[in-house]
Amino acid sequence: MLRGRSQTVRNFGPLATAIDTVFLVEASPALREAQRTLLCGDAPMEEIDIGYRSTSRHLPGTKVIWCEDVRLVPQGITTCFPIHFLP
């Protein structure tokens, strides 16, 4: 599965290099840690004012930021990909 993600990033190289920050909305500390492991590898996660931050292992130099609520994602973020919703 990780190989597939890396291949996808390579296929969209110009788009991938334009990504500065990836925002994820995740309230569960356990799921946040699982996502960090998959997306950031051994990079540490630090607490910041709107949630937590680490660095992508798939897109060098790209920040990965977790917020516990979608309202904490800074305004002006225009692309959103919903993964799942609670009923």
N, C-alpha and C positions, 0 to 999 in steps of 0.2 A: 504494500500500500504506500509506504513512504517513497519507494522508487517511482511509483506513478505520479506522485505529487511533484517530485523533482523534475520528471520528464515534462509535466504540464507547464511548469515554470519555464523550462528551457524553450518549449514551443511558443511561448508568448514572451520572449525575452524583452522586447522594447516596453511592453506593458509592465512586466515584472520589475524592470529597473526604474520605472516611474513611481513605484509604490514606496512611500516614505514611512507610513505607519499602518498597521493592521489593527483595527479595534474589534474586540470580541466582547459580547455582553454575556457574562456568566456569574451567577450568584453562588454557585456551589464551589467551596474551596477544593473539594476532591476532584471535581471535573476540571477546574482551573489548573490544578497541578498536572492532571493527565494531559491537558492541552499543551501546557508548557513543555512537558517532556517530548511530545510529538513535534511541536513547532519550533522549540528553542533548544532542545537537547540539554546540555549541561549548563547553559547560560543561566545565571541567577535571576530570580524574580525579586524586584524591589517594590515596596509600597510607595505609591505616589498620591497626590491629592485627589485624583479621580478614580483610583483603583490600584492596579499593579502593572509593572512594566518589565519586559525582558527584550531579548534580541533574537530575531529569526535565525535559524540555522540554514534555512533554505534560500533566503534572500539576504545575504550579508549586508549589515548596516541598517536593515529595516527593523523598526521598533514594533513590538507586539504589546498592545495595551489591553488589559481586561478591566471592564467596568461592571459593577454589579447591577446597574440599571441603565436602560437605553437613554434616559434623560441626562446621564453623565457624559455621554459621547459628545465632544465639542460640536457646536453648530458649524455648518459649512461642510461637514462630511456628507458627500452626496451619493456614494454608492453603498448600498446596503443589501446583503444577501441573508435573508432569514433562513435559519437552519431548522428550527423547530419552535412550536408555540405550545403553551399550556392551554387547555380548554378553559 
